[in-house]
């Protein structure tokens, strides 16, 4: 099964943070599953590290691609279709990073591993 990791899920997985749910941990760890991380998550982390709002990700954005490869996590590129879907999503959610993850989960027909209940109103399958 392919799984899209929300940005916080990726950070918690890579830093062995106990905030990661047991379900999410088990799904990521299962060899038959393919964990995906959006290229938008790299953008989100770099932006928030630069602004001093996400110091936990500072080490992760260094050699990001190499670290993901070692963790057997694949990067999901942002396509024009993803961008159009994200920009066209209805509703009040204003976070552009979350909107992109919602669009990608819908376009790729993959569940998203996230503790963010705000995603539930967008028709994505959220697992936590």
Number of C-alpha atoms within 10 A of each C-alpha: 11 17 23 30 25 24 22 19 24 24 19 18 20 15 14 11 11 10 11 20 18 11 12 19 17 11 20 25 15 11 11 10 14 16 25 23 22 22 17 22 22 19 13 17 23 19 13 16 17 12 10 11 11 15 14 16 21 14 13 20 16 11 9 11 15 13 15 18 11 9 14 15 21 18 18 16 13 15 11 9 12 21 14 12 18 21 13 11 14 11 8 8 13 8 8 13 20 20 23 23 26 28 25 27 22 19 14 14 14 18 19 28 27 22 17 14 9 11 18 11 11 16 11 19 16 21 17 16
